[in-house]
Amino acid sequence: MLLTIDLQRLENALEGDEVVDHYLDLDTGEILVVGPEAPIPGSAEKYDVQPERYLPIEPLPGVKSLAMREEFLYTQPDPHAHPLLSRALSGRRPLRTFDYGLEQFPRMREAWHLYRRRRLREYALEWLEDNGLEPAGRLKPRAGRSPDRR
């Protein structure tokens, strides 16, 4: 059976939220969001308990999220932003402080969002591969556009 998985939702799940858990329904391809007090999907089924049907989606570890920001920072030439954002990454609450520091540099903030989306897509595809799943296919380029432009 071929699954259709919303890669955007998978990326969001990998980006993480400490309050909720995410699961991939291996029968439908749906990504489920489960709150802190809710039971794990499939555990409440009365007659047909199928815990193996739901694959937990663990968010990226903080170390990987931090590394993604560091990698981005080293691609940026702005001499004013680099020291401020480097300090943010080595200080207290580095992810939040980095994101807050980007507010001072609108062009770099836009570049960060593009970079982050691209890296999250790569992580989502890696996650699928690591779990024995594969994307149904790549997007076909539109007429007049190169495959590298999105």
URQUI-V353097 format. One record per pair of residues at least 24 apart in sequence whose C-alpha atoms are under 8 Angstrom apart, sorted by sequence separation. I is the first residue (numbers start at 1). GAP is how many residues later the second one is. D is the distance in whole Angstrom. If there is no record, write none. Layout:
{{I GAP D} {I GAP D}}
This chain:
{{3 24 7} {4 24 8} {5 24 5} {6 24 8} {81 24 7} {3 25 6} {4 25 6} {5 25 7} {6 25 8} {3 26 5} {4 26 8} {5 26 8} {27 26 7} {26 27 5} {25 28 6} {26 28 6} {66 28 7} {25 29 5} {26 29 7} {66 29 7} {69 29 8} {24 30 5} {25 30 7} {65 30 8} {23 31 6} {24 31 5} {23 32 5} {24 32 6} {76 32 8} {23 33 4} {24 33 7} {22 34 6} {23 34 5} {21 35 8} {22 35 5} {21 36 7} {22 36 7} {21 37 8} {72 40 7} {16 42 8} {17 42 7} {14 43 7} {16 43 4} {72 43 7} {13 44 7} {14 44 6} {15 44 6} {16 44 7} {13 45 8} {14 45 4} {15 45 6} {13 46 6} {14 46 5} {68 48 8} {68 51 8} {15 105 7} {14 106 8} {11 109 6} {14 109 8} {11 110 6} {14 110 7} {11 112 8} {8 113 8} {11 113 6} {7 114 7} {10 114 6} {7 117 7} {5 130 8} {4 132 7} {3 133 8} {2 134 8}}
